[in-house]
Amino acid sequence: MLRIFQVYRPMQIAKHVKNFFRGRIFIMGIGCFEFDYGRLISPQSTDLKVLSVISEVNKAIKVLSVSIV
């Protein structure tokens, strides 16, 4: 399943990744990402913008996990 996000909102993306656990997302203007085990996976690209998005979303997922427990 591929979910397309028109706007980059880290918490909204984190909720989607946490709920579906495995899949792919596309963020307009940034690119395509895969996630597995409830976390975004780092692609082969070394683009700093992509890596910062991955880091920010994974931190938001961690915050969601802590706040639920």
C-alpha positions as a Markdown table, in Angstrom:
| # | Residue | x | y | z |
|---|---|---|---|---|
| 1 | Met | 0.0 | 0.0 | 0.0 |
| 2 | Leu | 1.4 | 3.4 | -1.0 |
| 3 | Arg | 0.1 | 6.4 | 0.9 |
| 4 | Ile | 0.7 | 9.9 | -0.6 |
| 5 | Phe | 1.1 | 12.8 | 1.8 |
| 6 | Gln | 0.6 | 16.2 | 0.1 |
| 7 | Val | 2.2 | 18.1 | 3.0 |
| 8 | Tyr | 5.1 | 17.1 | 5.2 |
| 9 | Arg | 3.6 | 16.7 | 8.8 |
| 10 | Pro | 5.9 | 14.5 | 10.9 |
| 11 | Met | 3.3 | 13.6 | 13.5 |
| 12 | Gln | 0.7 | 12.6 | 10.9 |
| 13 | Ile | 3.3 | 10.5 | 9.0 |
| 14 | Ala | 4.4 | 9.0 | 12.3 |
| 15 | Lys | 0.9 | 7.9 | 13.2 |
| 16 | His | 0.5 | 6.3 | 9.8 |
| 17 | Val | 3.8 | 4.4 | 10.0 |
| 18 | Lys | 3.0 | 3.3 | 13.6 |
| 19 | Asn | -0.4 | 2.0 | 12.7 |
| 20 | Phe | 0.4 | 0.1 | 9.5 |
| 21 | Phe | 3.8 | -1.1 | 10.6 |
| 22 | Arg | 5.0 | -2.0 | 7.1 |
| 23 | Gly | 4.6 | -0.3 | 3.7 |
| 24 | Arg | 5.6 | 2.7 | 1.6 |
| 25 | Ile | 4.8 | 6.4 | 1.7 |
| 26 | Phe | 5.4 | 9.3 | -0.7 |
| 27 | Ile | 5.8 | 12.9 | 0.5 |
| 28 | Met | 5.3 | 15.5 | -2.1 |
| 29 | Gly | 8.5 | 17.5 | -2.7 |
| 30 | Ile | 10.7 | 15.1 | -0.7 |
| 31 | Gly | 10.4 | 11.6 | -2.1 |
| 32 | Cys | 9.4 | 8.0 | -1.5 |
| 33 | Phe | 10.1 | 6.1 | 1.7 |
| 34 | Glu | 9.7 | 2.5 | 2.9 |
| 35 | Phe | 8.9 | 1.6 | 6.5 |
| 36 | Asp | 9.2 | -1.7 | 8.3 |
| 37 | Tyr | 8.7 | -2.7 | 12.0 |
| 38 | Gly | 7.0 | 0.7 | 12.6 |
| 39 | Arg | 10.0 | 2.8 | 11.6 |
| 40 | Leu | 11.2 | 4.6 | 8.4 |
| 41 | Ile | 14.1 | 2.8 | 6.7 |
| 42 | Ser | 17.1 | 4.7 | 5.5 |
| 43 | Pro | 17.3 | 4.6 | 1.6 |
| 44 | Gln | 20.5 | 4.3 | -0.4 |
| 45 | Ser | 20.3 | 8.1 | -1.0 |
| 46 | Thr | 22.6 | 10.3 | 1.1 |
| 47 | Asp | 20.5 | 13.4 | 0.6 |
| 48 | Leu | 20.6 | 15.4 | 3.8 |
| 49 | Lys | 16.9 | 16.5 | 3.4 |
| 50 | Val | 15.8 | 12.9 | 3.1 |
| 51 | Leu | 17.9 | 11.8 | 6.1 |
| 52 | Ser | 16.6 | 14.6 | 8.2 |
| 53 | Val | 13.0 | 13.7 | 7.4 |
| 54 | Ile | 13.7 | 10.1 | 8.4 |
| 55 | Ser | 15.3 | 11.2 | 11.6 |
| 56 | Glu | 12.4 | 13.6 | 12.5 |
| 57 | Val | 9.7 | 11.1 | 11.7 |
| 58 | Asn | 11.4 | 8.3 | 13.7 |
| 59 | Lys | 11.7 | 10.6 | 16.6 |
| 60 | Ala | 8.0 | 11.4 | 16.4 |
| 61 | Ile | 7.2 | 7.7 | 16.4 |
| 62 | Lys | 9.3 | 7.3 | 19.5 |
| 63 | Val | 7.4 | 10.1 | 21.2 |
| 64 | Leu | 4.1 | 8.4 | 20.3 |
| 65 | Ser | 5.3 | 5.1 | 21.7 |
| 66 | Val | 6.3 | 6.8 | 25.0 |
| 67 | Ser | 3.2 | 8.8 | 25.4 |
| 68 | Ile | 0.9 | 5.8 | 24.9 |
| 69 | Val | 2.5 | 3.6 | 27.5 |
